[in-house]
Amino acid sequence: MEFLVGLGVVLLLIPFFIIVTLIMKLLPQDYTLISVILMLVGDGVIALMWFYIWSEFTETPRILRLGIAAGFALLTIVKVTYLLLTQLKELK
């Protein structure tokens, strides 16, 4: 159960990713690095808060951390695929 709770961090990271991609589109091309840094820091803060909140209610925090790590791995694949497809679409 702890693994699924850890995997649930994806539910918070997806809307945050959508917000950051909207910010990327609004910023000039020179400032896109700011949005990448915002995404890195924001993802870390969200995952840290998720871990500290749910570690109080779980018996094995190790499995919770594994769930959070699996959520990050899954979401990283989705993020890279989305950003790559949007770049290829813009090049055509």
Secondary structure, 3 states (H helix, E strand, C coil): CHHHHHHCCHHHHHHHHHHHHHHHHHCCHHHHHHHHHHHHHHHHHHHHHHHHHHHCCCCCHHHHHHHHHHHHHHHHHHHHHHHHHHHHHHHC
